[in-house]
Amino acid sequence: MTQYIYEKYNSQSVYASEAESLQGTYSTSSYQSYPNHYLNENTGQYNVSGALKTIYPTSGTFSSDSVYETVSGGTTLFRSYFQGSTLYTYQRSSYLSRYVRGSYIGTVKAEEDEYPADGRHTDGYWYTRTIIADAPTLTTPNGGEAISSEYLIAWTAPTTGLQFQIDLSTDGGSSWETIVSETEIDADTYSYNFSNESESSVAKIRIRGKNGSSYTDYDMSDGVFTIQHNLPPNKPTNLSPSGTAVDRTIVQRLSWKHNDPNINDTQSRADIQWRKQGNSTWNTATVRSNKEYYDFSSNVFPEGQIEWRVKTSDQVGIESPYSDIRVFTAAEATDAPTISSPGTTISVSRPNIQWSSTEQTAYQIVIDNTLGDTLWNTGTISTTWIRARTIGIDLVNGGQYVIKLRTKNNAGLWSEYAILNATVSYTPPPNPIINVDSATGHLVISNNNPTPNDTQPEVTRNDLYKHIDGEWVLISEDVSFIYRDYAVANGETYKYKIRAIGENGTFSDSEISEGSTTFRGVWLHDITSPEATVYNFRFDGGGRSSQWEVESAVMRFKGRRSPVVETGEMQDDIVSFSLTLLDTAQREALERLVYSRNILCYRDGRGRLVFGVITRLPLADEIWGGQTTSLEIMRIDYKEGV
């Protein structure tokens, strides 16, 4: 809770008079007492004064004279007067009316509700709440900063539940202007735009907390800061080249990023300095424009390690500091490699590229079509001795291709590309004939290879492709005459093609054939041996359901009413289903599948197809002799194909 400073005082009693009450009447010829009286409000005592006075019976109804006397230590007062010939006496007593603040004692520190804000406490003392006990701590700006426009003022709050007032001084603290009357509750930063404030080299900020009408003391910047609306540029960054090798025999561009805190204050000049590592003298080149680069002519840089740095100036000539020093290697590239094989005519679909080179530390092969589109790229392959590579795609018979090869030397520089323009010309095997038929719970793909004629090569194998998620996926290599595909969903149409591979390394594709099948119930099989393990459970209990969930994190931030949710890459996809097992054979079939701990393929009559695992098999005996079970299969990261 918030603690406050309380001023502590003695509490002062205040007394008042009760109303008069008649005490009695008397018969007497005279009565003597004092003519004057007053009540001391601090002590509750009545005081009488003046010379003794004698009053007498009156001939009228009332006497205009009264006399007074006190008893009981002065706290009781009697007033007497004649009414006609009878003396009337009235009594009045003092009583404690209230308390007021007395003499000052000192200060105490206590929480908000421990003492009254301004009043007497049960301990007998009077308290007055003044300021909140602990002040905030200003963290920035705290001295030495240079501020132009938007700036984040920050502080540490002494307690929760406070708002804050922020003041600015541009004369070192002699006078102050409130720039933020109150922040949000529990704020610890405030973004303030200084654009309209006067420039000053002795500016200060002070801050105090407030809770309703109560305030803390101020905390002020430890030192002065500067408000300057045209700040100097920061040192340049993003220097390039840095840590790499460049070819000194060609034009080399050195580039950087001009960093100016003032909006739209672009570069007007840049001074680039460079030297060979180990030298003490800098060479300088100058740009007199807003271009953040400089092109050095060929052969300017000597071979070796080159250090360089740059500084920039804004539109009025204010300079930045120099950038950090960056280093690059100036060297010379080796000659392009020589492609020795293949020649300009390629007689196979996947040729082997062979070459010779000097000082090789890496190579890269790129295959483009005649339009310049890259069809295959090895990327950088680090090796000093390999000089042959079989390409990773099938070239189309009759197609024209550009084969590009380059190597990297010990200095890390790439050579120019060696370029081979080649035409593919080969005799492929005869096109295979494909047929897709529907069977119970699966599709049957049959293949026939016609007899080669003339120069057509013999077929050495047939590969089966299936169209999955927009791509042709190889699902079986060297298929026989018949292939049964059990990884098909109910009612879904699938496309297939067969690729015949010739003994000369060429290939030909069949036409595309489609097929679909329908079925009921739940089908399960082990993906390692579909045909031997597939089983159709026709009685699938009380129904099926599925649940999908993505990895997520819910975060809540101060100042935002609703949460923020971030999702990750992970997701869970679970299908729940029930089975009724009529006999031992069905139970044993299910147990073989689950106990294998292999990836299973789940399918059902609603069109679901899931590759996943079942990790739990509960079985309940039924009164009629069979068994029932409720299962879950969790989809795993599995893709069809070999």
C-alpha positions as CSV (number, residue, x, y, z in Angstrom):
1,M,0.0,0.0,0.0
2,T,1.0,3.6,-0.5
3,Q,2.7,5.2,2.5
4,Y,2.4,8.8,3.5
5,I,4.2,11.4,5.7
6,Y,1.9,12.5,8.5
7,E,2.4,15.6,10.7
8,K,1.8,14.8,14.3
9,Y,0.3,17.3,16.8
10,N,-1.0,17.3,20.4
11,S,-4.8,17.4,20.3
12,Q,-6.4,20.4,22.1
13,S,-9.7,20.1,24.0
14,V,-12.5,22.7,23.4
15,Y,-15.2,23.2,26.0
16,A,-18.7,24.7,25.7
17,S,-21.5,25.7,28.1
18,E,-24.6,23.6,28.7
19,A,-28.0,25.4,28.6
20,E,-29.1,27.1,31.9
21,S,-31.4,25.2,34.2
22,L,-33.4,26.6,37.1
23,Q,-31.9,25.5,40.5
24,G,-34.4,27.1,42.8
25,T,-36.1,30.3,44.1
26,Y,-35.4,32.0,47.4
27,S,-36.8,34.8,49.6
28,T,-34.2,37.3,50.6
29,S,-33.7,41.0,51.0
30,S,-30.5,41.1,48.9
31,Y,-27.8,38.9,47.3
32,Q,-24.1,39.6,46.8
33,S,-21.7,38.0,44.2
34,Y,-19.6,38.9,41.1
35,P,-20.8,41.0,38.1
36,N,-18.7,39.4,35.3
37,H,-18.0,35.8,34.0
38,Y,-16.5,34.0,31.1
39,L,-15.7,30.4,30.1
40,N,-12.1,29.3,29.3
41,E,-12.7,27.0,26.2
42,N,-9.3,25.3,26.7
43,T,-9.9,24.2,30.4
44,G,-13.6,24.1,30.8
45,Q,-13.4,26.4,33.8
46,Y,-15.7,29.4,34.4
47,N,-14.1,32.5,35.7
48,V,-15.8,35.4,37.6
49,S,-14.4,38.8,38.1
50,G,-15.0,42.4,39.1
51,A,-15.9,43.9,42.5
52,L,-18.5,42.2,44.6
53,K,-22.0,43.5,43.7
54,T,-25.2,43.4,45.7
55,I,-28.5,43.1,44.0
56,Y,-31.9,43.8,45.6
57,P,-35.5,42.8,45.0
58,T,-37.2,44.9,42.3
59,S,-40.5,46.5,42.1
60,G,-40.8,45.5,38.4
61,T,-41.2,42.0,37.0
62,F,-37.5,41.3,36.3
63,S,-34.3,42.7,37.5
64,S,-31.8,43.8,34.9
65,D,-28.8,42.9,37.1
66,S,-27.3,39.3,37.5
67,V,-24.4,38.1,39.6
68,Y,-22.3,35.0,39.2
69,E,-20.4,32.5,41.3
70,T,-18.6,29.2,40.6
71,V,-18.4,25.9,42.4
72,S,-16.9,22.4,41.7
73,G,-13.5,23.7,40.7
74,G,-14.9,26.3,38.4
75,T,-16.8,23.9,36.0
76,T,-20.2,24.9,37.4
77,L,-21.6,28.4,37.2
78,F,-24.6,29.9,39.0
79,R,-26.4,33.1,37.9
80,S,-28.8,34.8,40.3
81,Y,-31.2,37.6,39.8
82,F,-34.4,39.0,41.4
83,Q,-37.8,38.6,39.8
84,G,-39.9,40.8,41.9
85,S,-39.2,39.9,45.5
86,T,-38.0,36.4,44.7
87,L,-34.4,35.5,44.0
88,Y,-34.0,33.0,41.0
89,T,-30.8,31.0,40.6
90,Y,-29.9,29.1,37.4
91,Q,-27.0,26.6,36.9
92,R,-24.8,26.1,33.9
93,S,-22.0,23.4,33.6
94,S,-19.1,23.1,31.0
95,Y,-18.7,20.0,28.8
96,L,-16.1,18.8,26.3
97,S,-17.3,20.0,22.9
98,R,-14.6,18.9,20.5
99,Y,-10.9,18.5,19.8
100,V,-8.7,20.8,17.6
101,R,-5.1,20.6,16.5
102,G,-2.6,21.6,19.1
103,S,1.1,22.1,19.3
104,Y,3.4,20.4,16.6
105,I,5.3,17.3,17.7
106,G,7.0,15.9,14.5
107,T,6.3,13.6,11.5
108,V,5.6,9.9,11.2
109,K,5.5,7.6,8.1
110,A,2.5,5.3,7.8
111,E,0.1,3.7,5.3
112,E,-2.9,5.5,4.0
113,D,-5.6,4.4,6.4
114,E,-3.5,4.1,9.6
115,Y,-4.2,7.7,10.7
116,P,-6.9,10.2,9.7
117,A,-6.2,12.6,6.9
118,D,-6.7,15.5,9.2
119,G,-8.1,14.7,12.7
120,R,-7.6,13.2,16.1
121,H,-6.6,9.5,16.3
122,T,-7.6,7.1,19.1
123,D,-4.1,7.5,20.5
124,G,-5.0,11.0,21.6
125,Y,-2.9,12.9,19.0
126,W,-3.9,15.0,16.0
127,Y,-2.6,13.9,12.5
128,T,-2.5,15.7,9.2
129,R,-1.6,13.7,6.1
130,T,0.8,15.7,3.8
131,I,2.8,13.9,1.0
132,I,3.3,10.4,-0.2
133,A,6.3,9.1,1.6
134,D,8.4,7.7,-1.3
135,A,9.1,9.6,-4.5
136,P,9.5,7.9,-8.0
137,T,13.0,7.5,-9.4
138,L,13.6,9.1,-12.7
139,T,15.8,6.9,-14.9
140,T,15.9,8.8,-18.2
141,P,16.6,11.5,-19.3
142,N,19.0,11.6,-16.4
143,G,21.8,13.8,-17.8
144,G,23.9,13.8,-21.0
145,E,21.2,12.9,-23.5
146,A,20.6,14.8,-26.7
147,I,16.9,14.9,-27.6
148,S,15.3,16.2,-30.8
149,S,11.7,15.0,-31.0
150,E,10.0,11.9,-29.7
151,Y,11.6,10.6,-26.5
152,L,10.7,8.0,-24.0
153,I,10.8,9.3,-20.4
154,A,11.1,6.5,-17.9
155,W,11.0,6.1,-14.2
156,T,10.6,3.5,-11.4
157,A,7.4,3.9,-9.3
158,P,7.7,3.7,-5.5
159,T,4.4,1.8,-5.2
160,T,1.3,0.8,-7.1
161,G,-1.8,2.9,-7.7
162,L,-0.1,6.2,-8.6
163,Q,-0.3,8.6,-11.5
164,F,2.6,10.9,-12.3
165,Q,3.1,14.5,-13.1
166,I,6.1,15.4,-15.3
167,D,7.7,18.9,-15.5
168,L,10.3,20.3,-17.8
169,S,12.9,23.0,-17.1
170,T,15.0,24.6,-19.9
171,D,17.0,26.8,-17.6
172,G,18.7,24.3,-15.3
173,G,15.9,24.0,-12.8
174,S,15.2,27.7,-12.1
175,S,11.7,27.5,-13.5
176,W,9.4,24.6,-14.4
177,E,6.6,23.9,-16.9
178,T,4.2,21.0,-16.5
179,I,4.3,19.0,-19.7
180,V,2.3,16.0,-18.5
181,S,-0.3,16.7,-15.8
182,E,-1.1,13.1,-15.1
183,T,-0.2,9.8,-16.7
184,E,-2.1,6.6,-16.7
185,I,-2.2,4.7,-13.3
186,D,0.9,2.6,-12.7
187,A,2.7,3.9,-15.8
188,D,6.5,3.7,-15.8
189,T,7.2,5.4,-19.2
190,Y,5.8,8.3,-21.2
191,S,6.6,9.1,-24.8
192,Y,6.9,12.9,-25.2
193,N,7.6,14.9,-28.3
194,F,10.1,17.6,-27.6
195,S,9.8,19.1,-31.1
196,N,8.0,22.2,-29.9
197,E,10.2,22.8,-26.8
198,S,12.9,25.5,-26.8
199,E,16.4,24.3,-27.6
200,S,18.5,24.2,-24.4
201,S,21.8,22.7,-23.2
202,V,20.7,22.8,-19.6
203,A,17.3,21.0,-19.7
204,K,16.0,18.9,-16.8
205,I,13.0,16.7,-16.1
206,R,11.4,16.2,-12.7
207,I,8.6,13.8,-11.8
208,R,6.3,13.3,-8.9
209,G,3.6,10.7,-8.1
210,K,0.1,11.6,-7.2
211,N,-2.8,9.8,-5.6
212,G,-5.9,12.0,-5.8
213,S,-4.9,15.2,-4.1
214,S,-1.8,13.8,-2.5
215,Y,1.7,14.0,-4.0
216,T,5.1,12.6,-3.5
217,D,8.3,14.6,-3.5
218,Y,9.9,15.3,-6.9
219,D,12.8,13.3,-8.4
220,M,14.8,15.3,-10.8
221,S,17.4,14.5,-13.6
222,D,20.8,14.1,-11.9
223,G,22.4,16.2,-14.7
224,V,21.3,18.4,-17.6
225,F,20.5,17.1,-21.1
226,T,20.3,18.8,-24.4
227,I,17.3,19.7,-26.5
228,Q,18.6,20.2,-30.0
229,H,16.3,20.0,-33.0
230,N,19.0,19.3,-35.5
231,L,21.0,16.4,-34.0
232,P,24.2,15.2,-35.6
233,P,24.0,12.0,-37.6
234,N,24.8,8.8,-35.8
235,K,27.7,6.8,-37.1
236,P,27.0,4.9,-40.3
237,T,26.1,1.2,-40.3
238,N,25.6,-1.7,-42.7
239,L,29.0,-1.3,-44.2
240,S,29.6,-3.7,-47.1
241,P,31.9,-5.5,-48.0
242,S,32.7,-6.8,-44.5
243,G,34.4,-10.0,-43.7
244,T,34.3,-11.2,-47.4
245,A,36.6,-11.4,-50.3
246,V,36.3,-9.1,-53.4
247,D,37.9,-9.2,-56.8
248,R,40.4,-6.4,-57.0
249,T,40.6,-6.6,-60.8
250,I,37.0,-5.3,-61.3
251,V,35.1,-2.2,-60.1
252,Q,34.2,-2.6,-56.4
253,R,31.3,-0.8,-54.7
254,L,31.6,0.1,-51.0
255,S,28.3,0.9,-49.4
256,W,26.9,2.1,-46.0
257,K,23.8,3.4,-44.4
258,H,23.5,7.1,-43.3
259,N,21.8,7.3,-39.9
260,D,20.3,10.7,-39.0
261,P,17.8,11.1,-36.1
262,N,16.3,14.1,-37.8
263,I,13.5,13.1,-40.1
264,N,14.3,13.6,-43.8
265,D,17.8,15.0,-43.1
266,T,19.6,13.1,-45.8
267,Q,23.3,12.7,-46.4
268,S,25.0,15.5,-48.2
269,R,28.6,14.2,-48.0
270,A,30.5,11.1,-47.1
271,D,34.2,10.6,-46.5
272,I,35.5,7.0,-47.1
273,Q,38.9,6.0,-45.6
274,W,40.7,2.8,-46.4
275,R,44.2,1.3,-45.9
276,K,45.9,-2.0,-46.2
277,Q,46.0,-3.7,-42.8
278,G,49.2,-2.8,-41.0
279,N,49.6,0.7,-42.6
280,S,49.0,3.8,-40.5
281,T,48.0,6.2,-43.2
282,W,44.4,6.3,-44.5
283,N,43.5,6.9,-48.1
284,T,40.4,9.1,-48.5
285,A,37.6,9.2,-51.1
286,T,34.7,11.7,-50.9
287,V,31.1,11.5,-52.0
288,R,29.3,14.9,-52.4
289,S,25.7,13.7,-52.8
290,N,23.1,11.6,-51.0
291,K,24.5,8.4,-52.6
292,E,25.4,5.9,-49.9
293,Y,28.0,4.1,-51.9
294,Y,31.2,4.7,-53.7
295,D,32.5,2.7,-56.7
296,F,36.3,2.1,-56.7
297,S,38.0,1.5,-60.0
298,S,39.6,-1.8,-60.8
299,N,43.1,-2.5,-59.3
300,V,42.8,0.3,-56.7
301,F,43.1,-2.0,-53.8
302,P,46.3,-4.0,-53.3
303,E,46.1,-7.7,-52.6
304,G,45.6,-8.4,-48.9
305,Q,43.4,-7.4,-46.0
306,I,41.8,-3.9,-46.5
307,E,40.4,-1.9,-43.5
308,W,37.8,0.8,-44.2
309,R,35.5,3.2,-42.5
310,V,33.2,6.1,-43.4
311,K,31.6,9.2,-41.8
312,T,28.7,11.2,-43.2
313,S,27.4,14.7,-43.0
314,D,23.8,16.0,-42.9
315,Q,22.3,18.7,-45.1
316,V,23.8,21.5,-43.0
317,G,27.2,19.9,-42.8
318,I,27.0,18.4,-39.3
319,E,29.3,15.4,-39.3
320,S,28.7,11.9,-37.8
321,P,31.4,10.0,-36.0
322,Y,33.3,7.5,-38.0
323,S,31.8,4.1,-38.4
324,D,33.3,1.0,-36.9
325,I,36.2,-0.3,-39.0
326,R,35.3,-3.1,-41.4
327,V,37.8,-5.5,-43.1
328,F,37.6,-7.3,-46.5
329,T,40.1,-9.3,-48.6
330,A,41.2,-7.9,-51.9
331,A,42.2,-10.8,-54.2
332,E,42.0,-12.1,-57.8
333,A,39.6,-14.8,-59.0
334,T,40.9,-17.8,-60.9
335,D,39.9,-18.6,-64.5
336,A,36.6,-20.3,-65.2
337,P,36.7,-24.1,-65.0
338,T,36.6,-26.2,-68.2
339,I,33.6,-28.5,-68.8
340,S,35.0,-31.7,-70.3
341,S,31.7,-33.7,-70.4
342,P,29.0,-33.8,-71.7
343,G,29.3,-32.2,-75.1
344,T,26.8,-30.0,-76.8
345,T,24.5,-33.0,-77.5
346,I,23.3,-34.9,-74.5
347,S,22.1,-38.5,-75.1
348,V,20.8,-39.3,-71.6
349,S,18.2,-37.7,-69.4
350,R,20.5,-37.2,-66.4
351,P,24.0,-36.5,-67.7
352,N,27.2,-36.5,-65.6
353,I,28.9,-33.1,-65.5
354,Q,32.8,-33.4,-65.5
355,W,35.3,-30.5,-65.4
356,S,38.8,-29.4,-64.6
357,S,39.8,-26.4,-62.4
358,T,42.6,-24.9,-60.4
359,E,42.6,-23.9,-56.7
360,Q,39.1,-25.3,-56.2
361,T,37.6,-25.1,-52.7
362,A,34.0,-25.3,-53.8
363,Y,31.8,-25.5,-56.9
364,Q,28.3,-24.7,-58.1
365,I,26.3,-26.1,-61.0
366,V,23.2,-24.4,-62.4
367,I,20.9,-25.7,-65.1
368,D,18.8,-23.0,-66.8
369,N,16.3,-23.3,-69.7
370,T,16.7,-21.0,-72.7
371,L,14.5,-18.4,-71.1
372,G,16.9,-18.0,-68.2
373,D,14.7,-19.8,-65.6
374,T,16.8,-21.9,-63.2
375,L,15.6,-25.5,-63.2
376,W,18.2,-27.0,-60.8
377,N,21.0,-25.5,-58.6
378,T,23.5,-27.4,-56.5
379,G,24.2,-24.4,-54.3
380,T,27.7,-24.1,-52.9
381,I,29.3,-27.5,-52.5
382,S,32.6,-27.3,-50.6
383,T,35.2,-29.8,-51.9
384,T,38.7,-29.6,-53.1
385,W,38.8,-32.9,-55.1
386,I,35.4,-33.7,-56.6
387,R,35.1,-32.6,-60.2
388,A,32.1,-34.6,-61.4
389,R,28.4,-34.5,-60.6
390,T,25.3,-36.2,-62.0
391,I,22.5,-33.7,-62.3
392,G,19.4,-34.1,-60.1
393,I,16.6,-33.6,-62.6
394,D,15.5,-35.4,-65.8
395,L,16.1,-33.4,-68.9
396,V,13.3,-33.5,-71.5
397,N,14.1,-35.2,-74.8
398,G,14.6,-32.5,-77.4
399,G,15.0,-29.7,-74.9
400,Q,17.7,-27.1,-75.0
401,Y,19.5,-26.2,-71.7
402,V,22.3,-23.9,-70.4
403,I,24.7,-25.6,-68.1
404,K,26.7,-23.2,-65.9
405,L,29.6,-24.2,-63.7
406,R,31.8,-22.1,-61.4
407,T,34.4,-22.7,-58.7
408,K,35.7,-20.8,-55.7
409,N,39.4,-20.4,-54.9
410,N,41.4,-20.2,-51.7
411,A,40.7,-16.5,-51.3
412,G,37.0,-17.2,-51.3
413,L,36.4,-15.6,-54.8
414,W,34.2,-17.3,-57.4
415,S,35.4,-17.7,-60.9
416,E,33.3,-16.7,-63.9
417,Y,30.8,-19.3,-65.0
418,A,31.8,-21.8,-67.6
419,I,28.8,-22.1,-69.9
420,L,27.7,-25.0,-72.0
421,N,24.7,-24.7,-74.4
422,A,23.4,-28.3,-74.9
423,T,20.6,-30.0,-76.7
424,V,19.1,-33.2,-75.3
425,S,18.6,-35.9,-77.9
426,Y,18.0,-39.5,-76.9
427,T,15.7,-42.5,-77.7
428,P,13.4,-43.2,-74.8
429,P,11.8,-46.6,-74.1
430,P,8.2,-47.1,-75.3
431,N,5.5,-45.4,-73.2
432,P,4.1,-47.8,-70.6
433,I,0.3,-48.4,-70.5
434,I,-1.4,-47.8,-67.2
435,N,-4.9,-48.8,-66.0
436,V,-6.5,-47.9,-62.6
437,D,-9.4,-50.1,-61.3
438,S,-11.6,-49.8,-58.2
439,A,-11.5,-52.7,-55.7
440,T,-12.8,-53.2,-52.2
441,G,-11.3,-50.5,-50.1
442,H,-8.4,-49.8,-52.5
443,L,-7.3,-49.1,-56.0
444,V,-5.5,-51.5,-58.4
445,I,-2.9,-50.0,-60.7
446,S,-1.8,-52.3,-63.6
447,N,1.1,-51.7,-66.0
448,N,2.1,-53.0,-69.4
449,N,5.3,-52.3,-71.2
450,P,5.1,-52.6,-75.0
451,T,7.9,-54.4,-76.8
452,P,10.7,-52.0,-77.9
453,N,11.2,-51.4,-81.6
454,D,14.0,-50.1,-83.7
455,T,16.4,-48.1,-81.5
456,Q,14.1,-48.0,-78.4
457,P,16.0,-49.3,-75.3
458,E,14.8,-52.2,-73.1
459,V,12.9,-51.2,-69.9
460,T,14.9,-51.9,-66.8
461,R,12.2,-50.8,-64.3
462,N,8.9,-49.0,-63.9
463,D,8.3,-46.3,-61.2
464,L,4.8,-45.5,-60.0
465,Y,3.9,-41.8,-59.3
466,K,0.8,-40.5,-57.5
467,H,-0.5,-36.9,-57.6
468,I,-0.6,-35.7,-54.0
469,D,-1.2,-32.1,-52.9
470,G,-0.4,-30.7,-56.3
471,E,2.8,-32.7,-56.8
472,W,3.8,-36.0,-58.5
473,V,5.2,-38.2,-55.7
474,L,7.1,-41.5,-56.3
475,I,5.2,-44.1,-54.2
476,S,6.9,-47.2,-55.5
477,E,10.1,-48.0,-57.4
478,D,10.3,-50.9,-59.8
479,V,6.7,-51.9,-59.6
480,S,5.5,-55.2,-60.9
481,F,2.5,-55.7,-63.2
482,I,0.0,-55.0,-60.4
483,Y,0.2,-52.5,-57.5
484,R,-2.5,-52.1,-54.9
485,D,-2.9,-48.7,-53.2
486,Y,-4.6,-48.8,-49.9
487,A,-3.8,-45.2,-49.0
488,V,-7.0,-43.8,-50.6
489,A,-9.9,-42.0,-49.0
490,N,-13.5,-42.9,-49.6
491,G,-15.0,-41.2,-52.7
492,E,-11.7,-39.3,-53.5
493,T,-10.4,-39.4,-57.1
494,Y,-6.7,-40.1,-57.4
495,K,-4.3,-39.6,-60.4
496,Y,-1.4,-42.0,-61.3
497,K,1.3,-42.3,-63.9
498,I,4.0,-44.9,-64.6
499,R,7.5,-43.9,-65.6
500,A,9.5,-46.5,-67.6
501,I,13.3,-46.3,-67.2
502,G,15.3,-47.5,-70.2
503,E,18.7,-49.2,-70.1
504,N,20.3,-46.1,-71.5
505,G,19.1,-44.0,-68.5
506,T,16.3,-42.4,-70.4
507,F,12.6,-42.5,-69.5
508,S,9.1,-42.2,-70.8
509,D,5.8,-41.6,-69.0
510,S,2.4,-43.3,-69.4
511,E,-0.7,-41.3,-69.8
512,I,-2.4,-40.1,-66.5
513,S,-5.0,-42.5,-65.3
514,E,-7.6,-41.7,-62.6
515,G,-9.6,-43.9,-60.2
516,S,-11.7,-43.8,-57.0
517,T,-13.3,-46.3,-54.6
518,T,-16.1,-46.3,-52.0
519,F,-16.3,-48.3,-48.8
520,R,-18.0,-48.4,-45.4
521,G,-16.8,-48.7,-41.8
522,V,-13.3,-48.2,-40.5
523,W,-10.2,-49.5,-42.4
524,L,-6.8,-49.9,-40.8
525,H,-3.4,-51.1,-42.2
526,D,0.3,-51.0,-41.3
527,I,2.1,-48.8,-43.9
528,T,5.0,-51.2,-43.9
529,S,2.9,-54.1,-45.3
530,P,-0.5,-52.8,-46.4
531,E,-1.8,-55.8,-48.3
532,A,-0.9,-58.2,-45.5
533,T,-2.4,-56.1,-42.6
534,V,-5.4,-54.3,-44.1
535,Y,-8.6,-54.9,-42.2
536,N,-12.1,-53.6,-42.5
537,F,-14.0,-53.1,-39.2
538,R,-17.6,-52.8,-40.3
539,F,-19.2,-52.3,-36.9
540,D,-17.7,-49.1,-35.7
541,G,-19.7,-48.4,-32.5
542,G,-21.3,-45.1,-31.5
543,G,-19.6,-42.9,-34.1
544,R,-16.5,-41.0,-34.9
545,S,-15.1,-37.5,-34.3
546,S,-12.0,-35.4,-35.0
547,Q,-10.2,-32.7,-33.1
548,W,-7.6,-30.2,-34.4
549,E,-5.5,-28.0,-32.1
550,V,-2.6,-25.6,-32.8
551,E,0.2,-24.8,-30.5
552,S,-0.5,-21.3,-28.9
553,A,0.5,-19.0,-26.2
554,V,-1.9,-16.4,-24.6
555,M,-0.3,-13.3,-23.3
556,R,-1.8,-10.3,-21.5
557,F,-0.2,-6.8,-21.5
558,K,-0.8,-3.8,-19.4
559,G,-2.9,-1.3,-21.2
560,R,-4.6,-3.8,-23.4
561,R,-8.1,-5.0,-22.6
562,S,-7.9,-8.2,-24.6
563,P,-5.2,-10.9,-24.7
564,V,-2.6,-11.4,-27.5
565,V,-2.3,-14.9,-29.0
566,E,0.8,-16.2,-30.8
567,T,0.5,-19.5,-32.6
568,G,3.4,-21.8,-33.3
569,E,4.2,-24.4,-36.0
570,M,3.1,-27.4,-34.0
571,Q,-0.4,-28.8,-34.3
572,D,-2.3,-31.9,-33.1
573,D,-4.9,-33.7,-35.2
574,I,-6.7,-36.6,-33.5
575,V,-9.5,-38.8,-34.8
576,S,-11.6,-40.6,-32.2
577,F,-13.6,-43.7,-33.1
578,S,-15.3,-46.7,-31.5
579,L,-15.2,-50.3,-32.7
580,T,-17.4,-53.3,-32.0
581,L,-15.4,-56.5,-32.2
582,L,-17.7,-59.4,-32.9
583,D,-15.3,-62.2,-32.5
584,T,-11.7,-63.2,-31.6
585,A,-10.5,-62.8,-35.2
586,Q,-11.5,-59.1,-35.2
587,R,-9.9,-58.5,-31.8
588,E,-6.6,-60.3,-32.8
589,A,-6.5,-58.3,-36.1
590,L,-6.8,-55.0,-34.2
591,E,-4.2,-56.1,-31.6
592,R,-1.7,-57.0,-34.3
593,L,-2.0,-53.6,-35.8
594,V,-1.8,-51.6,-32.5
595,Y,0.9,-53.8,-30.9
596,S,3.1,-53.4,-34.0
597,R,3.8,-49.8,-32.8
598,N,4.2,-48.9,-36.5
599,I,2.6,-46.1,-38.4
600,L,-1.0,-47.0,-39.3
601,C,-3.3,-45.7,-42.1
602,Y,-6.8,-45.0,-40.8
603,R,-9.7,-44.5,-43.2
604,D,-13.4,-44.4,-42.8
605,G,-16.6,-44.0,-44.8
606,R,-16.7,-40.2,-44.1
607,G,-13.6,-39.7,-46.2
608,R,-11.1,-39.3,-43.4
609,L,-7.5,-40.6,-44.2
610,V,-4.9,-40.2,-41.4
611,F,-1.4,-41.6,-41.1
612,G,-0.7,-41.9,-37.4
613,V,-0.2,-44.0,-34.3
614,I,-2.5,-45.6,-31.7
615,T,-0.9,-45.6,-28.3
616,R,-3.7,-47.0,-26.2
617,L,-6.1,-50.0,-26.6
618,P,-8.8,-50.3,-24.0
619,L,-11.1,-53.4,-24.4
620,A,-14.5,-53.8,-22.7
621,D,-16.2,-57.2,-22.6
622,E,-19.9,-57.2,-23.6
623,I,-22.6,-59.4,-22.2
624,W,-23.4,-60.8,-25.7
625,G,-19.8,-62.2,-26.0
626,G,-18.0,-59.6,-28.1
627,Q,-15.9,-56.6,-27.1
628,T,-16.0,-52.9,-27.7
629,T,-13.2,-50.3,-27.7
630,S,-12.8,-46.5,-28.0
631,L,-9.6,-45.5,-29.7
632,E,-7.7,-42.4,-30.8
633,I,-5.3,-42.1,-33.7
634,M,-2.9,-39.1,-33.7
635,R,-1.8,-37.8,-37.1
636,I,2.0,-37.8,-37.3
637,D,4.4,-36.0,-39.6
638,Y,4.4,-38.6,-42.5
639,K,4.4,-38.1,-46.2
640,E,3.7,-40.8,-48.8
641,G,6.6,-41.6,-51.1
642,V,9.9,-43.4,-51.2
